[in-house]
Amino acid sequence: MDLFIGIAIGLCAGIAITLVIASLKKKSDAGKIKSAGDEAKRIIDEAIKNAETRKKEALLEAKEEILKSKNEADKEIKERRNEITRLEKYAQQKEESLDKKIESYERKEEVLAQKSQKLSERETELTELIASEIKKLEEISGFTSDQAKEYILERVQSEVRHEAAVKINEIEQEFKEEADNKAKNIISLAIQRCASEFVCEATVSAVDLPSDEMKGRIIGREGRNIKAIETLTGVDLIIDDTPEAITVSSFDPVRREIARLSLEKLISDGRIHPARIEEMVEKSKREVEQIIKQSGEQATFETGIHGINPELIKILGRLRYRTSYGQNVLVHSIEVSHIAGMMAAEIGADVILAKRAGLLHDIGKALDHDMEGSHVQIGVDVAKKYHENPEVIHAIEAHHGDVEARTLVAMLVQAADAISAARPGARRENLETYIKRLQKLEEIATGFDGVDNCFAIQAGREIRIMVKPEKISDDDMTFLARDIAKRIEDELEYPGQIKVLLIRENRQIDYAK
């Protein structure tokens, strides 16, 4: 760098001298020019001398810098060599250690190979010994190896089956006792706290007359009065030899009630003619509608349920005029609501929701004669229409087992419905249906292999089955009872539950002569 500076100074000096000379040429004569030339030469020599000095100084500085860098590089190389030497020494130690381990493993492998060879020889000897022992056992027992296996498997299977049956019986008995005690306690408390009427309104309405003369007035001239009543109400009036009574017949209990009220009003008024009949029928319709509304409101008041849609309350009130196997459906719904609520209180479930679901579980029966479908599906559709609680809708859908009950409320409604329907005197069955159910019950039981005879008793709530002791063992009875119960659940519809009782006995008969 200093060299370049000296050269630049020299050049500048030369240029300056040249300019001076040029200027002096114009102003001075030849003598002055010579003097200026000498001065210029002196300046140039001095500049060159300075430049050489600066060059030597720069070279010395460069050599010192190079020497310093070289020393640092030598130091770093020495450190690296020391590190490499240390790593090589460590690697050599590790290699020696690995060689020792490999030698140790090779020795162990040789020992294991020797032991394995001895074990193979021992195994061969044992195999030959076992084969010899098996041959001797076959000669002694008279069984081949396969026959002996089959015999042992049969014995083991029989023992396992016996133990399984005993264990199943123990577990079932334990759970049944615990569940029965709890269920009996809850159900008995619910039934004790629920007092319901046992006698409900019959399906046929009769109207009392003050005298038999009134029959003629009700019939009217050429039967015009009775025709008007039947046309306006949609019922059949049965006027027979029954003294001082007329029977009102109709499949629709609401129509029958309207006709009954209309007849009572006409008899009380005494004026019986088509115009008056039409007036009384309209008045009776309004009264029945009011009774239906009041019945629905009274049901919600009795059960303590609020917030039900007014239209749903009207539909609920129509259940007053519906019966199921002789049981009034509205009374049954209120009873189910109370029982479900009390059982929910006993087990810590939602009491209000259980009572609400119990009150509305048969709501479809108010409309099933006007719409297609089962009362369960109609009830679900109506509840959805009026935005009922989803758990209430599920309880309606599951209360007859059409779908599996997924909530505690649905299970409580199922149980409460069965309790209300199955208590003595609550319902009556058609004789033909009842007989067919008993026959089907016996037919299912006799369809199983090993059943000797069976009898449906206790009004179809118990089936007593006698089995053949030579075909069915004590252990088999556990599984047979479960299979029969499962078949009954799948193929029959019945209120409450059916007890399956199996009887197995051996009898030995001899005669003294």
C-alpha angles and dihedrals in degrees: 000000000000089000092057090048091053092050091049091050090050092051091049090050091051092051090049092050091049091052091048092050091048090051094045091051089062096045107027138051131242095282095057090047091058092049090050091049091055091048090050092050090051092051091049093050091049091049091050090049091051091048092053090050092050090048092055091048091051091049091052092050091049092051091050091050092049091049092051092050091048092053092050091048091050090051093050092046090052092052091048091050091051091051092048090049090051092049092048089052091050091047090050091052091049091049091052090049091050091049089054092050092048090052090050092050091048090053091049091048090054090050091049091048090054091048091047091053090050091048091050090052090047091048091052090051091048092048090052090046093049091048089051092048091047090051091051091047091050090051092048098042098036090228127117119228093260092047091050090050091051091048093050092046091051091050092047092046091050092049093047091047090050093048091046092051092048091048092047090050092049093048093044091048092049094048093042092053093049094042093044092051093050095041093046091049094050095042094044091051091049093048093045091053094046115074112186135172114259097202119067134183116285122242094241120069123213126195118208117225126207089226142350088255088074090066090069092049091050090051091048131189109332088350095290095138096051090044090053092050093048093045095048097042102031094230136118119241113212110203109180139142093296104125117246095347141098123199120222112207126191138133088226111073092198092057089046091052092049090051092048094051091045092052092048091051092047092049091048092047094044095210106110118176134121096268093048090045091054090049093050093046091054090048091048091050090055090047092050091049088051091048090050092051092046091047091054092047091046091051092052090046093051093049095040094236117149136179097046115148111261092234090052089051090055091051089048090053090056088068086075087079097044127088132189115202087339094309117121106242096213092051088046091051092050090048092049089049092054094045093047091048093050093048090048089053091051094053098036099252128140102290097191093048092047092050091047092051091046092052094050100036094101097036090121091066089071089065107024092100091054099043137044120254139048120306088248094058092041090050091051092049093048092047091050091048091057093042099247122180111285091233090054090050090050091049090052090049095047103038092098095037095255086134129018114269107245099176135058090237092056091051091049091051090050091052094044091049091051092048094050094045098042102046113112114277095011098109141013127209133217107259094230093050090046093052092046091052092052091047092050090048092055091042092056092050095048090050091076121090113250096030111129101182141338140195130200107219140164092052091303095309093110133036118198114204127192113203131199107257093208091059104031120053126200089259093049091055091070092057094040092053090051092048093050092047090050092050091050091051092051100044107031136062114209140147119255117349139311122226115221110206120184121197124195122178139159119220127191116195127190134162129226109219 
